[in-house]
Amino acid sequence: MNRKFTDVFVRYDLRLSDLAPPAQLLSPDPALQEIIDSVIKGDPIETAALVKKYLQTKDPLEIIYKALIPAMDYVSKLWEEQIYYLPQTMNASDAMQVGLELCEKKMGKTIEKKGLVITHTAEGDLHDLGQKIVNALLRAQGYEVLDLGNDVPVETVVEAVKKHKPIMLTGTAGLTVNVDAFNRISTLLSKEGIEIPFACGGGGGISLELINFRLGIYGKDAKLAPPMAEDARRGLGWEEIKDKYNH
Ligand code: B12
């Protein structure tokens, strides 16, 4: 009997997959390169073990900026080039998160992030895979992400925005009918005088024509989330960002 429970949950299809690209040399330091490889491979257990090992001799910031972030940057490129699919991207993101948390624990504080983005999947909607990719790509680019989950009531989203004051809000949905929830969020935020960009995306049931409400910006692909957040961070208003992306 297999008593190693960590083996039970291993995705052997991914482990054996020949989709995995050849190891990419991103650091001249073999220790950092080992961490990079484990993140690209998407193995959170290995990443945790390596980060713990190298934290004994290395500065946590060096591990973050010279291994974890470049590794995830590379994974973002693999996603954009459609070499990596959802499972590989999510596994890599999990590995990076685990490593980041260990480094931050060692430092006793979190690293300075570029800005906070709140993400959610619409009220009534369970299609949250797009949101998970958005989270991963934003985190890879140094943004702090507050993930409210799926099927999030409109009021909860509005309360979270009021409380945490993000630079941008995102919404994901699969069902056409749930665009109404985005619309209600936009109305409630506008009533409160909160004018942040609200980037909305989703497959199947969601299209550019539906994202026609105030604050609403259409995101066809998750890879657009980091440049949109960058625009928000640089101080562009929702209308300017909408002009850039809604076509
Ligand atoms: C997987 C799936 C499910 C899974 C969802 C699992 C999960 N955890 O997400 C399950 C089985 C639960 C499901 C259930 C249902 N589903 Co469904 N589902 C799908 C399917 C096949 C794929 C969706 C998906 O995950 N794609 C992969 C992800 C990665 O893509 P994505 O979400 O589109 O995100 C991408 C972009 O949209 C964008 N993006 C997304 N969010 C954001 C945000 C920002 C800021 C940016 C920039 C970009 C961005 O980036 C992502 C990639 O780069 C679609 C078909 C389709 N063509 O979309 C139907 C689909 C969405 N489902 C549909 C339906 C009808 C249902 C059900 C009602 C079926 C039923 N009768 O029970 C239920 C409803 C459940 C509910 N309340 O939500 C319909 C919707 C039709 C419509 N017009 O409303 C679709 C279109 C199928 C169809 N052709 O009829 N479904």
Residues whose N, C-alpha, C, O or C-beta is under 5 A from the ligand:
A	BS01	B12	G124 D125 L126 H127 D128 L129 G130 Q131 V134 T170 G171 T172 G174 L175 T176 V177 A199 C200 G201 G202 G203 G204 G205 G219 K220 D221 A222 K223 L224 A225
